[in-house]
């Protein structure tokens, strides 16, 4: 029997990951172990008129400083999100989501300029739902502009739910709010009956 090379991390099976998202769970790596979470309160960003672009960011958007791209540097976006003192993105998480990306279920929104990739975000898409995972910025406003572009794209494709896992002060400025687990699961079930998808998902 041929054993796997020790430098190749195991991955979470794609079907297990997708089923977890469809039932309200998501994984994070903690101390070398994969933990599964389904928070009592879930953060979501509205995809209707309640979505808010902060005034300062709206001014920045009038003079575009980045080129927005989708799905051209997925692994690089994940690595950018992991560039911090404490991260829940380990090798298993990285390779698992890159596999989902290869299968058309995980997507990145990226901000580029002449000096390269300056920020972005990534997440998982199921019919009607986008599960935001993480974002990063190397230059001011890059992750915020990626989020605005994500929302615009999801609206255009008639998505119903944008999940942010937890509510943060950063996300509140965009109109993000919390749902109880029961209310979130109800909205999730409704959204998953929709046929809206991103390309490949």
Buried (B, 14 or more C-beta within 10 A) or exposed (E): EEEEEEEEEEBBEBEEBBEBBBEBBBBBBEEEEBEEBBBEEBBBBBBEEEBBBBEEBEEBBEEEBBEBBBBEBBBBBBBBBBEEEEEBBBBBBBBBBBBBBEEBBBBBBBBBBEEEBBBBBBBBBBBBBBBBBBBBBBBEBBBBBBBBBBBBBBEEBEBBBBBBBEBEEEBBBBBBBBBEEEEBBEBBEEBBEBEBBBEEB
